[in-house]
Amino acid sequence: WLGYGNSATVSIVLDDEETRTKVPVLLDENKKELQHLFYDGDNVTGKVVLKLKQEGKKLEHQGIKIEFLGLIEIYYDRGNHYEFVKLDKDLARPGDLMESCSFPFEFL
């Protein structure tokens, strides 16, 4: 993208992110990251927050979608990922945004 027009920052806020258990996940040999832990049957709910850089200036988009992926990576076979769930939700049809907004989502 050439940088013309408006842009936005996107963040995902989980409804229970303050109380949900987090576990360290090894990203590479020297780096770990805390990630939320979900169990079978847990609902994943929250909102996608779009914060426009310039309020009142049009941001054209081709639709807004959130995707939920469940992947398994085996420690001794780190090159292969095994997808066990893939769900998506369309949050908004293509159009224009003039102000910051949020879109709730729920994966059951």
Residue pairs with C-beta under 8 A, 6 or more apart in sequence:
5 57
5 58
5 59
5 60
6 52
6 53
6 54
6 57
6 58
6 59
7 52
7 53
7 59
8 50
8 51
8 52
8 53
8 59
8 97
8 100
9 50
9 51
9 53
10 48
10 49
10 50
11 48
11 49
11 51
12 46
12 47
12 48
12 49
12 66
13 46
13 47
13 49
14 20
14 36
14 44
14 45
14 46
15 45
15 46
15 47
16 45
17 36
17 46
20 36
20 37
20 38
21 36
21 37
22 34
22 35
22 36
22 37
23 34
23 35
23 37
24 32
24 33
24 34
25 32
25 33
25 34
25 35
26 32
27 33
38 44
43 106
43 107
43 108
44 68
44 106
44 107
45 104
45 105
45 106
45 107
46 104
46 105
47 102
47 103
47 104
47 105
48 64
48 66
48 91
48 102
48 103
48 105
49 100
49 101
49 102
50 64
50 97
50 100
50 101
50 102
50 103
51 100
52 59
52 97
52 98
52 99
52 100
55 98
55 99
55 100
56 98
56 99
57 98
58 96
58 97
58 98
59 96
59 97
59 98
60 95
60 96
61 92
61 94
61 95
61 96
61 97
62 94
63 90
63 92
63 93
63 94
64 90
64 91
64 92
64 103
65 88
65 89
65 90
65 91
66 88
66 89
66 91
66 103
66 105
67 86
67 87
67 88
68 85
68 86
68 87
68 88
68 107
69 83
69 85
69 86
70 83
70 84
70 85
70 86
71 81
71 82
71 83
71 84
72 81
72 82
72 84
73 80
73 81
73 82
74 80
74 82
87 107
89 105
89 106
89 107
91 103
91 105
92 103
